[in-house]
Amino acid sequence: MSIELFTKELSGVYDAKLREMLVSNFEKIRDVLNDIADNQATLSKKVNELPDTVNTEVSKKLTVQAATLSEQLDGLNATLTKRIDRIILGSDEESIELVVERILKEKGVIN
């Protein structure tokens, strides 16, 4: 962005034309400074809001992940609990087969 100000056109004589050029220069400078101040205020506001936005998004994602992991762990826990209960209580088909096979081998019924 280029700002056109009167520079070399300014005369050494203080007259109405010089006054108009000076006023025009100051108005342009004022407008640009106001734009800079407005942009800086907008930018500062957005920068200040950024951590809240990021924290909120991260928190949401972590909450979803925690819930998903909790559900998966609950499912695995239930599966393992059922299997352990069957093994401890001796009702697991695989463990019954192993015990019967071991007894039959000990008695010499099978090799």
Residue pairs with C-beta under 8 A, 6 or more apart in sequence:
3 28
3 29
3 32
4 28
5 24
5 25
5 28
5 29
6 21
6 22
6 24
6 25
9 21
10 18
10 21
10 22
11 17
11 18
83 92
86 92
86 95
87 95
90 96
90 99
101 110
104 110
105 111
